[in-house]
Amino acid sequence: MDGQEFLLEIITPQRVVYSQKVLSVTAPGKDGYLGILANHAPLLTSLKPGKIEIKKADDLIATTINVQQGFLETSNNKVDILVDDAEIEE
């Protein structure tokens, strides 16, 4: 699954909330939700408050992280999400 996975990092000013290889990410973009898969074209966009859904190869249930406003950047098969605050739903 390596060719289908990419590194996702979700970072707040206080800590790294999430840093793992994933299959897909859905994030609350300024103009609506956007989906990111491996080898996505370079992108920089603002995020509004909402839920990020993360799917991994070995998980049956997606991980959900509630985030405040911030930015998402994709480059070189990596996604960096920088937000004011983030909390993993349990």
The first five atom37 places (N, CA, C, CB, O) and aatype in JSON, in Angstrom:
{
  "aatype": [12, 3, 7, 5, 6, 13, 10, 10, 6, 9, 9, 16, 14, 5, 1, 19, 19, 18, 15, 5, 11, 19, 10, 15, 19, 16, 0, 14, 7, 11, 3, 7, 18, 10, 7, 9, 10, 0, 2, 8, 0, 14, 10, 10, 16, 15, 10, 11, 14, 7, 11, 9, 6, 9, 11, 11, 0, 3, 3, 10, 9, 0, 16, 16, 9, 2, 19, 5, 5, 7, 13, 10, 6, 16, 15, 2, 2, 11, 19, 3, 9, 10, 19, 3, 3, 0, 6, 9, 6, 6],
  "atom_mask": [
    [1, 1, 1, 1, 1],
    [1, 1, 1, 1, 1],
    [1, 1, 1, 0, 1],
    [1, 1, 1, 1, 1],
    [1, 1, 1, 1, 1],
    [1, 1, 1, 1, 1],
    [1, 1, 1, 1, 1],
    [1, 1, 1, 1, 1],
    [1, 1, 1, 1, 1],
    [1, 1, 1, 1, 1],
    [1, 1, 1, 1, 1],
    [1, 1, 1, 1, 1],
    [1, 1, 1, 1, 1],
    [1, 1, 1, 1, 1],
    [1, 1, 1, 1, 1],
    [1, 1, 1, 1, 1],
    [1, 1, 1, 1, 1],
    [1, 1, 1, 1, 1],
    [1, 1, 1, 1, 1],
    [1, 1, 1, 1, 1],
    [1, 1, 1, 1, 1],
    [1, 1, 1, 1, 1],
    [1, 1, 1, 1, 1],
    [1, 1, 1, 1, 1],
    [1, 1, 1, 1, 1],
    [1, 1, 1, 1, 1],
    [1, 1, 1, 1, 1],
    [1, 1, 1, 1, 1],
    [1, 1, 1, 0, 1],
    [1, 1, 1, 1, 1],
    [1, 1, 1, 1, 1],
    [1, 1, 1, 0, 1],
    [1, 1, 1, 1, 1],
    [1, 1, 1, 1, 1],
    [1, 1, 1, 0, 1],
    [1, 1, 1, 1, 1],
    [1, 1, 1, 1, 1],
    [1, 1, 1, 1, 1],
    [1, 1, 1, 1, 1],
    [1, 1, 1, 1, 1],
    [1, 1, 1, 1, 1],
    [1, 1, 1, 1, 1],
    [1, 1, 1, 1, 1],
    [1, 1, 1, 1, 1],
    [1, 1, 1, 1, 1],
    [1, 1, 1, 1, 1],
    [1, 1, 1, 1, 1],
    [1, 1, 1, 1, 1],
    [1, 1, 1, 1, 1],
    [1, 1, 1, 0, 1],
    [1, 1, 1, 1, 1],
    [1, 1, 1, 1, 1],
    [1, 1, 1, 1, 1],
    [1, 1, 1, 1, 1],
    [1, 1, 1, 1, 1],
    [1, 1, 1, 1, 1],
    [1, 1, 1, 1, 1],
    [1, 1, 1, 1, 1],
    [1, 1, 1, 1, 1],
    [1, 1, 1, 1, 1],
    [1, 1, 1, 1, 1],
    [1, 1, 1, 1, 1],
    [1, 1, 1, 1, 1],
    [1, 1, 1, 1, 1],
    [1, 1, 1, 1, 1],
    [1, 1, 1, 1, 1],
    [1, 1, 1, 1, 1],
    [1, 1, 1, 1, 1],
    [1, 1, 1, 1, 1],
    [1, 1, 1, 0, 1],
    [1, 1, 1, 1, 1],
    [1, 1, 1, 1, 1],
    [1, 1, 1, 1, 1],
    [1, 1, 1, 1, 1],
    [1, 1, 1, 1, 1],
    [1, 1, 1, 1, 1],
    [1, 1, 1, 1, 1],
    [1, 1, 1, 1, 1],
    [1, 1, 1, 1, 1],
    [1, 1, 1, 1, 1],
    [1, 1, 1, 1, 1],
    [1, 1, 1, 1, 1],
    [1, 1, 1, 1, 1],
    [1, 1, 1, 1, 1],
    [1, 1, 1, 1, 1],
    [1, 1, 1, 1, 1],
    [1, 1, 1, 1, 1],
    [1, 1, 1, 1, 1],
    [1, 1, 1, 1, 1],
    [1, 1, 1, 1, 1]
  ],
  "atom_positions": [
    [[0.8, -1.2, 0.0], [0.0, 0.0, 0.0], [0.84, 1.27, 0.0], [-0.91, 0.0, 1.18], [0.29, 2.37, 0.02]],
    [[2.17, 1.15, -0.02], [3.01, 2.32, 0.07], [2.73, 3.37, -1.0], [4.44, 1.92, 0.0], [2.74, 4.56, -0.7]],
    [[2.46, 2.95, -2.24], [2.21, 3.89, -3.32], [0.91, 4.65, -3.15], [0.0, 0.0, 0.0], [0.71, 5.69, -3.78]],
    [[0.02, 4.14, -2.31], [-1.27, 4.78, -2.09], [-1.29, 5.61, -0.81], [-2.36, 3.75, -2.04], [-2.26, 6.34, -0.57]],
    [[-0.26, 5.52, 0.01], [-0.23, 6.24, 1.27], [0.62, 7.51, 1.17], [0.3, 5.33, 2.37], [1.47, 7.65, 0.29]],
    [[0.36, 8.42, 2.09], [1.15, 9.65, 2.2], [1.21, 10.06, 3.66], [0.55, 10.79, 1.32], [0.4, 9.61, 4.48]],
    [[2.16, 10.9, 3.99], [2.32, 11.36, 5.37], [1.38, 12.53, 5.64], [3.78, 11.77, 5.64], [1.34, 13.5, 4.87]],
    [[0.64, 12.44, 6.73], [-0.25, 13.51, 7.18], [0.24, 14.0, 8.53], [-1.73, 13.02, 7.26], [0.48, 13.21, 9.44]],
    [[0.4, 15.31, 8.66], [0.73, 15.92, 9.93], [-0.26, 17.03, 10.22], [2.18, 16.45, 9.94], [-0.48, 17.91, 9.4]],
    [[-0.86, 16.97, 11.42], [-1.77, 18.01, 11.88], [-1.1, 18.65, 13.09], [-3.21, 17.43, 12.25], [-0.8, 17.99, 14.08]],
    [[-0.87, 19.96, 12.99], [-0.05, 20.67, 13.97], [-0.79, 21.91, 14.47], [1.32, 21.05, 13.37], [-1.37, 22.66, 13.68]],
    [[-0.76, 22.12, 15.79], [-1.26, 23.35, 16.4], [-0.05, 24.11, 16.94], [-2.31, 23.05, 17.53], [1.05, 23.57, 16.95]],
    [[-0.22, 25.35, 17.39], [0.91, 26.06, 17.98], [1.48, 25.35, 19.22], [0.49, 27.47, 18.35], [2.64, 25.55, 19.57]],
    [[0.66, 24.53, 19.88], [1.08, 23.87, 21.11], [1.69, 22.48, 20.91], [-0.08, 23.76, 22.03], [2.54, 22.07, 21.7]],
    [[1.26, 21.74, 19.85], [1.71, 20.35, 19.74], [1.44, 19.77, 18.35], [1.03, 19.5, 20.79], [0.7, 20.34, 17.55]],
    [[2.06, 18.61, 18.11], [1.73, 17.81, 16.93], [0.58, 16.9, 17.35], [3.0, 16.97, 16.41], [0.73, 16.06, 18.23]],
    [[-0.57, 17.08, 16.72], [-1.77, 16.33, 17.07], [-1.78, 14.97, 16.39], [-3.02, 17.11, 16.69], [-2.25, 13.99, 16.98]],
    [[-1.27, 14.9, 15.16], [-1.34, 13.67, 14.37], [-0.18, 13.64, 13.4], [-2.69, 13.56, 13.62], [0.11, 14.65, 12.74]],
    [[0.5, 12.49, 13.29], [1.59, 12.34, 12.34], [1.72, 10.86, 11.97], [2.94, 12.89, 12.92], [2.37, 10.09, 12.67]],
    [[1.07, 10.47, 10.86], [1.06, 9.08, 10.42], [0.85, 9.01, 8.91], [-0.03, 8.28, 11.16], [0.44, 9.98, 8.27]],
    [[1.16, 7.83, 8.35], [0.85, 7.57, 6.94], [-0.63, 7.2, 6.83], [1.77, 6.43, 6.34], [-1.14, 6.42, 7.64]],
    [[-1.31, 7.76, 5.83], [-2.74, 7.56, 5.66], [-3.07, 7.31, 4.18], [-3.53, 8.78, 6.19], [-2.24, 7.53, 3.3]],
    [[-4.29, 6.85, 3.94], [-4.78, 6.64, 2.56], [-5.49, 7.87, 2.01], [-5.73, 5.45, 2.52], [-5.34, 8.21, 0.84]],
    [[-6.28, 8.54, 2.88], [-7.02, 9.72, 2.4], [-7.34, 10.65, 3.56], [-8.31, 9.29, 1.7], [-7.37, 10.26, 4.72]],
    [[-7.58, 11.91, 3.2], [-7.97, 12.95, 4.15], [-9.09, 13.76, 3.52], [-6.75, 13.86, 4.53], [-9.03, 14.11, 2.34]],
    [[-10.11, 14.06, 4.31], [-11.16, 14.98, 3.89], [-11.12, 16.13, 4.88], [-12.58, 14.28, 3.85], [-11.18, 15.91, 6.09]],
    [[-11.02, 17.37, 4.38], [-10.84, 18.53, 5.24], [-11.81, 19.64, 4.85], [-9.39, 19.04, 5.16], [-12.23, 19.74, 3.7]],
    [[-12.17, 20.49, 5.84], [-13.12, 21.59, 5.59], [-12.47, 22.82, 4.97], [-13.8, 21.98, 6.89], [-12.06, 23.74, 5.69]],
    [[-12.38, 22.84, 3.67], [-11.81, 23.98, 2.96], [-12.71, 25.2, 3.05], [0.0, 0.0, 0.0], [-13.88, 25.09, 3.42]],
    [[-12.18, 26.33, 2.71], [-12.93, 27.59, 2.76], [-14.21, 27.53, 1.93], [-12.05, 28.74, 2.27], [-15.23, 28.08, 2.33]],
    [[-14.15, 26.87, 0.77], [-15.31, 26.82, -0.12], [-16.01, 25.47, -0.1], [-14.88, 27.13, -1.53], [-16.81, 25.18, -0.99]],
    [[-15.74, 24.63, 0.91], [-16.37, 23.32, 1.01], [-15.32, 22.26, 1.3], [0.0, 0.0, 0.0], [-14.12, 22.52, 1.26]],
    [[-15.79, 21.07, 1.6], [-14.87, 19.97, 1.93], [-14.08, 19.53, 0.72], [-15.65, 18.77, 2.5], [-14.59, 19.52, -0.4]],
    [[-12.8, 19.17, 0.94], [-11.97, 18.68, -0.15], [-11.31, 17.38, 0.28], [-10.91, 19.73, -0.55], [-10.99, 17.18, 1.45]],
    [[-11.11, 16.5, -0.7], [-10.49, 15.21, -0.45], [-9.08, 15.16, -1.01], [0.0, 0.0, 0.0], [-8.82, 15.67, -2.1]],
    [[-8.18, 14.55, -0.26], [-6.79, 14.44, -0.66], [-6.41, 12.96, -0.67], [-5.84, 15.25, 0.29], [-6.67, 12.24, 0.29]],
    [[-5.8, 12.52, -1.77], [-5.26, 11.17, -1.91], [-3.76, 11.26, -2.17], [-5.98, 10.38, -3.05], [-3.22, 12.36, -2.32]],
    [[-3.1, 10.13, -2.22], [-1.65, 10.1, -2.48], [-1.33, 10.79, -3.81], [-1.13, 8.64, -2.51], [-2.13, 10.76, -4.74]],
    [[-0.16, 11.39, -3.87], [0.36, 12.05, -5.07], [-0.52, 13.2, -5.55], [0.5, 11.04, -6.18], [-0.59, 13.48, -6.75]],
    [[-1.19, 13.87, -4.62], [-2.03, 15.03, -4.97], [-1.14, 16.15, -5.5], [-2.86, 15.51, -3.73], [0.01, 16.3, -5.07]],
    [[-1.66, 16.93, -6.4], [-0.94, 18.09, -6.92], [-0.67, 19.08, -5.79], [-1.75, 18.78, -8.06], [-1.44, 19.13, -4.83]],
    [[0.41, 19.85, -5.87], [0.68, 20.84, -4.83], [-0.5, 21.78, -4.65], [1.95, 21.64, -5.17], [-1.12, 22.23, -5.62]],
    [[-0.8, 22.08, -3.4], [-1.98, 22.87, -3.06], [-1.73, 23.6, -1.75], [-3.25, 21.98, -2.97], [-1.11, 23.05, -0.85]],
    [[-2.21, 24.82, -1.65], [-2.23, 25.57, -0.4], [-3.59, 26.22, -0.3], [-1.07, 26.64, -0.33], [-3.98, 26.98, -1.18]],
    [[-4.33, 25.92, 0.78], [-5.67, 26.46, 0.94], [-5.96, 26.73, 2.4], [-6.71, 25.51, 0.35], [-5.36, 26.12, 3.29]],
    [[-6.87, 27.65, 2.64], [-7.27, 27.92, 4.02], [-8.36, 26.94, 4.43], [-7.77, 29.39, 4.18], [-9.1, 26.42, 3.59]],
    [[-8.44, 26.69, 5.73], [-9.46, 25.79, 6.28], [-10.37, 26.57, 7.21], [-8.81, 24.6, 7.02], [-9.94, 27.5, 7.88]],
    [[-11.62, 26.18, 7.24], [-12.55, 26.76, 8.2], [-12.76, 25.72, 9.31], [-13.92, 27.16, 7.52], [-12.39, 24.56, 9.15]],
    [[-13.34, 26.12, 10.43], [-13.6, 25.15, 11.5], [-14.49, 24.01, 11.0], [-14.25, 25.84, 12.7], [-15.44, 24.23, 10.24]],
    [[-14.17, 22.79, 11.42], [-14.95, 21.63, 11.0], [-14.27, 20.34, 11.4], [0.0, 0.0, 0.0], [-13.47, 20.3, 12.34]],
    [[-14.6, 19.27, 10.67], [-14.07, 17.94, 10.97], [-13.16, 17.46, 9.86], [-15.22, 16.94, 11.19], [-13.48, 17.57, 8.68]],
    [[-12.01, 16.91, 10.25], [-11.11, 16.25, 9.32], [-11.33, 14.76, 9.48], [-9.61, 16.65, 9.56], [-11.29, 14.24, 10.59]],
    [[-11.56, 14.07, 8.37], [-11.74, 12.61, 8.39], [-10.52, 11.96, 7.77], [-13.04, 12.18, 7.63], [-10.11, 12.31, 6.66]],
    [[-9.94, 11.01, 8.5], [-8.7, 10.35, 8.08], [-8.96, 8.87, 7.91], [-7.55, 10.6, 9.1], [-9.5, 8.22, 8.81]],
    [[-8.56, 8.32, 6.76], [-8.69, 6.88, 6.52], [-7.3, 6.28, 6.37], [-9.56, 6.58, 5.26], [-6.47, 6.78, 5.6]],
    [[-7.07, 5.2, 7.13], [-5.8, 4.48, 7.06], [-6.05, 3.08, 6.51], [-5.12, 4.41, 8.47], [-7.17, 2.58, 6.58]],
    [[-5.01, 2.47, 5.97], [-5.14, 1.15, 5.35], [-5.57, 0.08, 6.34], [-3.82, 0.74, 4.72], [-6.33, -0.82, 5.98]],
    [[-5.11, 0.17, 7.58], [-5.38, -0.89, 8.55], [-6.56, -0.61, 9.48], [-4.15, -1.12, 9.37], [-6.8, -1.4, 10.39]],
    [[-7.29, 0.48, 9.27], [-8.43, 0.81, 10.13], [-9.74, 0.67, 9.37], [-8.29, 2.23, 10.67], [-9.87, 1.11, 8.23]],
    [[-10.72, 0.04, 10.03], [-12.04, -0.08, 9.43], [-12.85, 1.2, 9.64], [-12.78, -1.27, 10.02], [-13.71, 1.53, 8.82]],
    [[-12.58, 1.9, 10.73], [-13.31, 3.12, 11.06], [-12.38, 4.31, 10.89], [-13.88, 3.06, 12.51], [-11.24, 4.29, 11.34]],
    [[-12.87, 5.34, 10.24], [-12.06, 6.55, 10.01], [-11.85, 7.29, 11.33], [-12.74, 7.47, 8.98], [-12.68, 7.24, 12.23]],
    [[-10.73, 7.98, 11.42], [-10.44, 8.84, 12.56], [-10.97, 10.23, 12.24], [-8.9, 8.88, 12.87], [-10.79, 10.74, 11.13]],
    [[-11.63, 10.85, 13.21], [-12.16, 12.2, 13.03], [-11.47, 13.15, 14.0], [-13.71, 12.23, 13.24], [-11.33, 12.85, 15.18]],
    [[-11.04, 14.28, 13.47], [-10.39, 15.3, 14.28], [-11.12, 16.62, 14.06], [-8.87, 15.43, 13.93], [-11.26, 17.09, 12.93]],
    [[-11.6, 17.22, 15.15], [-12.25, 18.52, 15.08], [-11.16, 19.6, 15.08], [-13.24, 18.73, 16.28], [-10.27, 19.6, 15.93]],
    [[-11.25, 20.51, 14.11], [-10.22, 21.55, 13.98], [-10.85, 22.94, 13.93], [-9.37, 21.31, 12.73], [-12.01, 23.11, 13.55]],
    [[-10.05, 23.91, 14.32], [-10.4, 25.31, 14.15], [-9.8, 25.78, 12.83], [-9.89, 26.18, 15.36], [-9.24, 24.97, 12.09]],
    [[-9.88, 27.03, 12.53], [-9.37, 27.55, 11.26], [-7.87, 27.34, 11.13], [-9.69, 29.03, 11.11], [-7.16, 27.21, 12.13]],
    [[-7.41, 27.32, 9.88], [-5.99, 27.14, 9.65], [-5.7, 27.01, 8.16], [0.0, 0.0, 0.0], [-6.38, 27.59, 7.33]],
    [[-4.65, 26.23, 7.84], [-4.21, 26.05, 6.46], [-3.86, 24.6, 6.2], [-3.01, 26.96, 6.16], [-3.46, 23.87, 7.1]],
    [[-4.01, 24.19, 4.93], [-3.63, 22.86, 4.48], [-2.7, 23.04, 3.29], [-4.89, 21.99, 4.09], [-2.96, 23.83, 2.39]],
    [[-1.58, 22.29, 3.31], [-0.63, 22.33, 2.2], [-0.29, 20.9, 1.8], [0.65, 23.12, 2.59], [0.0, 20.06, 2.65]],
    [[-0.32, 20.64, 0.48], [0.15, 19.36, -0.04], [1.38, 19.61, -0.89], [-0.97, 18.63, -0.86], [1.43, 20.56, -1.68]],
    [[2.39, 18.74, -0.71], [3.61, 18.86, -1.48], [4.43, 17.6, -1.28], [4.42, 20.11, -1.07], [4.58, 17.13, -0.15]],
    [[4.98, 17.05, -2.36], [5.86, 15.87, -2.29], [5.24, 14.7, -1.52], [7.17, 16.26, -1.66], [5.91, 14.07, -0.7]],
    [[3.97, 14.41, -1.78], [3.26, 13.29, -1.18], [3.19, 13.42, 0.35], [3.94, 11.99, -1.56], [3.26, 12.42, 1.07]],
    [[3.04, 14.66, 0.82], [2.88, 14.95, 2.24], [1.81, 16.02, 2.39], [4.23, 15.41, 2.88], [1.72, 16.93, 1.57]],
    [[1.0, 15.9, 3.44], [-0.01, 16.91, 3.74], [0.28, 17.48, 5.12], [-1.46, 16.31, 3.67], [0.37, 16.74, 6.1]],
    [[0.44, 18.79, 5.18], [0.62, 19.5, 6.45], [-0.64, 20.31, 6.7], [1.89, 20.41, 6.42], [-1.07, 21.08, 5.84]],
    [[-1.22, 20.13, 7.88], [-2.38, 20.91, 8.28], [-1.99, 21.68, 9.52], [-3.64, 19.99, 8.54], [-1.69, 21.1, 10.56]],
    [[-2.0, 23.0, 9.41], [-1.65, 23.89, 10.52], [-2.93, 24.58, 10.96], [-0.55, 24.93, 10.1], [-3.52, 25.34, 10.19]],
    [[-3.35, 24.34, 12.2], [-4.62, 24.89, 12.7], [-4.42, 25.52, 14.08], [-5.7, 23.79, 12.76], [-3.46, 25.22, 14.79]],
    [[-5.36, 26.39, 14.44], [-5.3, 27.04, 15.74], [-5.48, 26.04, 16.88], [-6.37, 28.13, 15.83], [-4.82, 26.15, 17.91]],
    [[-6.38, 25.06, 16.69], [-6.64, 24.06, 17.72], [-7.21, 22.81, 17.06], [-7.62, 24.6, 18.82], [-7.87, 22.9, 16.02]],
    [[-6.95, 21.65, 17.65], [-7.45, 20.38, 17.11], [-7.66, 19.39, 18.25], [-6.47, 19.79, 16.05], [-6.89, 19.36, 19.21]],
    [[-8.71, 18.57, 18.13], [-9.03, 17.58, 19.13], [-9.51, 16.31, 18.45], [-10.1, 18.11, 20.12], [-10.45, 16.36, 17.64]],
    [[-8.89, 15.17, 18.76], [-9.29, 13.89, 18.18], [-10.57, 13.42, 18.85], [-8.17, 12.83, 18.35], [-10.66, 13.39, 20.08]],
    [[-11.57, 13.06, 18.04], [-12.83, 12.51, 18.57], [-12.59, 11.08, 19.01], [-13.96, 12.57, 17.51], [-11.88, 10.32, 18.36]],
    [[-13.2, 10.72, 20.12], [-13.05, 9.35, 20.62], [-14.36, 8.61, 20.56], [-12.52, 9.35, 22.05], [-14.43, 7.44, 20.94]]
  ]
}
